[in-house]
Amino acid sequence: MASKPDVREAATIIAATATSALLWWFGSGLHPLWWLTWLAPLPLLWLAPRTRRWRAALAALVAVAAGGLNQWRYLHDYIGLPLSVIVYVILLPAVLFALVVLLHRRLLLRGRALAATLAVPVTWTTIGYLNSLLSPHGTFGAIGYTQMNALPVIQVAALAGVWGIGFLVLLLPATLAVLASDAPRRGRLQAGTLCVAILLPALGYGAYRLQAPAEESLRIGLASLETPIRPPLASPQGQDLLARYQAVIARLAGQGARAVVIPETSFATADADIPAFAQQARQDRLQLDVGVEYQGEAGGERNMAMVFQPDNASPATYSKHHLIPGFEARYRPGSTYRMLDGSPRIGLAICKDMDFHDIGQAYAALGAQLLLVPAWDFSVDGWLHGRMAILRGVEGGFAVARAARSGRLTLSDDRGRVVAEASSEHHDAELVGDLPLRHTRTPYSRWGDLFAWLNLAGLLALLWRALRPARGA
């Protein structure tokens, strides 16, 4: 028969695991409640020094995996990933976070309160950054994206990228767990002081940055017609869709739009020009960004943006760099960036490109004030995938006009404010709005991923401290 202390400990472990799982469930995924993410790790970190090592690790693994099941429907039903891949996607973060908890626990039990506090954000930031370098999905899954509704918080991306946001989110629960522990008073005081010294200036910077006035604005229209999907331009279906888009574009131009974006691969064509769109761009004096599947090269098809401009005889083109594995295997990736002539400074990208920080860094270096982004989402992920693109703008200091089929139409400024939005997740949609523009060169665009590399160096130092023999051993 189990003793009362054993029953009490088991109940404590179950309660901490279940609470953390619920917080991860609602604080992550496709529509996270940003403030819950700050609390999600806390029950696990609080539990870690109060139970055996394997129990702390198991609690972390179960909680994070259970919370990650909030993506099951998305991964299985909408994307259609194999079961083995889904299990991997859900279990890997759980295993890695269990290791984070063990490192935190070991340092804390050795009396290294400050090191134990830093171990959580430093290790998770390093893991996220290394994953972004190795994964074909870039920064997808980064914890920083959970904070997109917290505008002062996401301004930290202008200093340290999405990695800086995730660092803050994990620093607070790690600090609270240490303050609630039996660590030496001096160490707890150091941990609390460090947390305040980082969080308050970061949030103050965010609040200050949001006060900057716009220097100019551009009226932009976005449109998405759900069907048909990627018809050959010369076919009856293609001509019908062309006529429908022309009517929408004319309506947006009539409302004052000076640029219009329609979704990724709206048409399939082997022609290097679409005369009807070229004529409309000249007639309505607007920049018209059209996503096409370009079939006019012998070496393979391209996922391309064609931009028709009033004073140019042929369209400016850009080929998507980052292709979805499997889904876009038939396309040849692009390798060059494209800025449009004239002012304001406008760059081109397509959908998944915006999941990767190299795109933002490149256009920031080119002085972009605005990116035009045709896209195509998976219906339920429109909010999250659109916000990932928006964060590239905060990092790089440019506005983003993104038009996604089966997703969201969004106009966002370089501070991450969404000034206009419409859902195209299940139906046709259009919008027009005035998008504020600035000439911004962010510290992140100058320093790059220095902060992430500092975290890697910090992790190596923490591992050395955790693995070396204890004093007196």
SVG drawing of the C-alpha trace seen along z (x, -y; Angstrom):
<svg xmlns="http://www.w3.org/2000/svg" viewBox="-17 -61 53 63">
<polyline fill="none" stroke="black" stroke-width="0.4" points="0.0,0.0 1.4,-3.4 2.4,-5.7 0.8,-9.1 3.9,-11.0 4.0,-8.9 0.3,-9.6 0.8,-13.2 3.8,-13.4 2.0,-11.5 -0.9,-13.9 1.4,-16.8 3.1,-15.4 -0.2,-14.7 -1.5,-18.2 1.6,-20.0 1.6,-17.9 -2.1,-18.4 -1.9,-22.2 1.1,-22.6 -0.4,-20.5 -3.5,-22.7 -1.4,-25.9 0.6,-24.6 -2.6,-23.5 -4.1,-27.0 -0.8,-29.0 0.5,-27.5 -0.7,-26.2 -2.6,-28.0 -4.5,-30.5 -2.5,-30.9 -3.5,-32.9 -0.2,-34.8 -0.3,-35.3 -0.8,-31.6 2.5,-30.8 4.4,-32.7 2.9,-30.4 3.0,-27.1 6.5,-26.0 6.1,-27.1 4.4,-24.0 7.1,-21.8 10.0,-24.0 8.4,-24.3 8.1,-20.5 11.6,-19.7 13.6,-20.1 10.8,-18.6 10.8,-15.1 13.2,-12.6 15.0,-13.3 13.1,-10.7 9.8,-11.9 10.5,-15.5 11.6,-14.5 8.5,-12.3 6.2,-15.0 7.7,-17.5 7.6,-15.1 3.9,-14.2 2.8,-17.8 4.5,-19.2 3.4,-16.3 -0.2,-16.5 -0.2,-20.3 1.2,-19.6 -1.7,-17.5 -3.6,-20.7 -1.9,-20.5 -3.2,-17.0 -6.2,-18.1 -4.0,-20.6 -1.2,-18.1 -3.4,-15.1 -6.5,-16.4 -5.3,-19.6 -1.7,-19.0 -2.1,-15.2 1.3,-14.2 2.0,-10.5 1.4,-9.3 5.1,-8.7 5.9,-12.3 3.1,-13.7 4.4,-11.7 7.9,-13.0 6.7,-16.6 4.8,-16.3 7.3,-14.2 10.6,-15.9 9.8,-19.2 8.5,-17.3 11.8,-15.3 13.9,-18.4 11.9,-20.3 12.4,-17.4 16.1,-17.8 15.8,-21.6 14.0,-20.8 16.7,-18.3 19.4,-20.9 17.4,-23.5 16.9,-21.0 20.6,-19.9 21.9,-23.5 19.2,-24.5 20.0,-21.5 23.7,-22.5 22.8,-25.9 23.3,-27.6 20.1,-29.7 21.2,-32.2 22.5,-29.5 19.3,-27.5 17.2,-30.5 19.2,-31.2 19.3,-27.5 15.7,-27.5 15.5,-30.5 19.1,-30.0 18.7,-26.3 15.3,-26.7 16.5,-29.7 19.5,-27.7 17.4,-24.7 15.0,-26.8 17.7,-28.6 19.6,-25.5 16.4,-23.9 15.7,-26.9 19.0,-26.4 18.4,-22.7 14.7,-22.4 13.1,-22.8 10.4,-24.8 12.6,-27.5 11.4,-29.2 8.0,-27.4 7.2,-26.4 9.2,-29.1 7.7,-30.0 8.0,-33.7 5.1,-33.6 2.7,-32.9 3.2,-36.6 1.9,-38.2 -1.1,-39.8 1.2,-41.4 2.6,-44.4 5.1,-45.7 6.6,-42.2 7.2,-41.6 9.1,-44.8 12.0,-42.9 12.3,-41.2 13.7,-44.4 16.7,-43.8 17.1,-40.1 14.7,-38.5 12.0,-35.9 14.7,-34.4 14.6,-37.4 10.8,-37.1 11.1,-33.4 13.9,-34.2 11.7,-36.7 8.7,-34.3 10.8,-31.5 12.9,-33.8 9.9,-34.8 8.6,-31.3 12.2,-30.1 12.7,-33.1 9.5,-32.5 10.3,-28.8 13.7,-29.7 12.2,-32.3 9.8,-29.6 12.7,-27.1 14.9,-26.4 18.0,-27.9 20.2,-30.2 18.7,-33.6 21.6,-35.4 21.1,-33.3 17.3,-33.9 17.9,-37.6 20.3,-37.6 17.8,-35.7 15.0,-38.1 17.1,-41.1 18.3,-39.8 14.8,-39.1 13.6,-42.6 16.7,-44.1 15.9,-42.4 12.1,-42.4 11.4,-46.0 13.8,-47.6 12.6,-45.2 9.0,-46.1 9.8,-49.8 11.6,-49.6 8.6,-48.0 6.2,-50.6 8.5,-53.4 8.9,-51.9 5.2,-51.8 5.0,-55.6 7.0,-56.3 5.0,-58.2 4.6,-57.0 6.6,-58.9 4.3,-58.1 1.6,-55.7 0.5,-53.6 -3.0,-52.5 -3.0,-48.8 -5.7,-46.4 -5.6,-42.6 -7.9,-40.0 -8.4,-36.2 -10.8,-34.2 -11.0,-30.7 -11.9,-28.8 -10.8,-27.5 -7.4,-26.4 -4.5,-27.3 -6.3,-27.0 -4.2,-27.3 -4.5,-30.9 -5.5,-30.1 -8.3,-27.7 -12.0,-28.7 -11.7,-28.4 -8.5,-30.5 -10.1,-33.2 -13.2,-33.3 -11.0,-33.7 -8.9,-36.4 -12.1,-38.4 -13.2,-38.0 -9.9,-39.2 -9.9,-42.1 -13.3,-43.2 -12.0,-43.0 -8.8,-44.8 -10.8,-47.6 -13.0,-47.9 -9.9,-48.1 -8.3,-50.7 -11.6,-52.6 -11.2,-52.8 -7.8,-54.4 -5.4,-51.4 -2.0,-52.1 -0.8,-48.5 -2.8,-45.2 -1.7,-41.7 -3.5,-38.4 -2.5,-35.0 0.3,-32.6 -0.1,-30.5 -3.4,-32.0 -2.8,-30.9 -0.7,-28.5 1.0,-30.0 3.9,-29.5 3.7,-33.2 6.3,-35.7 3.5,-38.3 -0.2,-38.5 -1.3,-41.3 -4.7,-41.8 -3.0,-42.5 -0.3,-44.6 -3.0,-46.8 -4.9,-47.1 -1.8,-48.2 -1.2,-50.9 -4.8,-52.0 -5.3,-52.1 -1.8,-53.4 -1.1,-50.7 1.5,-48.0 -0.2,-44.6 1.5,-41.6 0.1,-38.3 1.2,-34.8 1.6,-32.4 2.9,-28.9 5.3,-29.7 5.8,-26.9 7.9,-28.7 11.3,-27.4 12.7,-24.1 14.4,-23.3 11.2,-23.1 8.3,-25.1 8.6,-28.0 6.4,-29.4 6.6,-33.0 5.3,-36.5 4.8,-38.7 4.5,-42.4 2.9,-44.6 3.8,-48.3 2.3,-51.3 5.5,-52.4 7.3,-49.1 6.8,-47.1 7.4,-43.7 6.6,-42.5 9.2,-42.3 9.5,-38.7 10.5,-36.9 10.7,-33.1 10.0,-31.5 13.1,-30.6 11.8,-28.2 9.6,-25.5 7.3,-23.2 8.9,-19.7 6.8,-17.3 4.1,-19.7 6.3,-21.9 8.8,-19.3 8.1,-20.1 9.2,-23.8 12.7,-25.1 13.7,-27.4 14.7,-31.0 18.0,-32.4 17.7,-36.2 15.9,-39.0 13.9,-41.6 13.2,-45.2 10.8,-47.3 11.9,-50.5 11.0,-53.8 9.7,-54.9 8.6,-53.6 11.2,-50.8 9.2,-47.6 10.5,-44.1 9.0,-40.8 8.6,-37.4 6.2,-34.5 4.4,-32.7 6.8,-30.2 9.8,-32.5 8.6,-34.5 9.1,-31.6 12.9,-32.1 14.9,-35.0 17.3,-35.1 14.5,-36.7 13.9,-39.5 17.7,-40.1 18.2,-40.4 15.4,-42.9 16.4,-44.9 19.9,-45.2 18.3,-46.4 16.4,-49.1 12.9,-47.7 10.0,-49.7 7.4,-47.2 7.2,-43.6 4.4,-42.3 3.7,-38.7 1.3,-36.4 0.6,-33.3 -1.5,-30.1 -2.3,-28.7 -4.1,-25.6 -7.4,-27.3 -7.0,-26.8 -3.5,-28.2 -4.2,-31.5 -3.7,-33.5 -0.5,-31.9 1.2,-31.8 0.2,-35.4 1.7,-36.5 5.0,-34.8 5.3,-37.0 4.3,-40.0 7.1,-39.3 9.7,-39.3 8.6,-42.9 9.2,-43.8 12.7,-42.2 13.6,-43.8 11.9,-47.2 9.4,-46.9 5.7,-46.7 4.0,-43.6 1.1,-43.3 0.2,-39.6 -2.7,-38.1 -3.3,-34.4 -5.7,-32.0 -7.3,-29.8 -5.8,-32.1 -5.8,-35.8 -5.4,-39.0 -3.2,-41.3 -1.7,-44.7 0.8,-45.2 3.3,-48.0 6.9,-47.6 5.8,-47.5 3.6,-44.5 0.3,-46.4 -2.3,-44.8 -4.0,-47.8 -6.5,-45.8 -7.4,-42.1 -9.9,-39.8 -10.3,-36.0 -10.1,-34.0 -10.0,-30.7 -13.3,-29.4 -14.5,-32.1 -13.5,-34.9 -12.2,-38.0 -10.9,-41.5 -9.8,-44.6 -8.2,-47.9 -6.3,-50.0 -3.7,-52.7 -0.5,-51.1 2.0,-53.3 5.6,-53.1 8.8,-54.1 12.5,-54.1 13.7,-51.8 17.0,-50.0 16.6,-47.8 19.4,-46.6 18.5,-43.0 19.0,-43.8 22.5,-45.0 23.5,-42.4 21.8,-39.4 21.5,-36.4 24.2,-37.5 21.8,-37.1 21.1,-33.4 24.8,-32.7 25.4,-34.3 22.8,-31.9 24.7,-29.0 27.8,-30.1 25.9,-30.5 24.5,-27.0 28.0,-25.5 29.0,-27.4 25.9,-26.1 26.5,-22.5 30.1,-22.8 29.0,-24.0 26.3,-21.3 28.5,-18.4 31.7,-19.1 32.1,-17.3 30.5,-19.0 32.8,-20.6 34.0,-18.2 33.1,-15.2"/>
</svg>
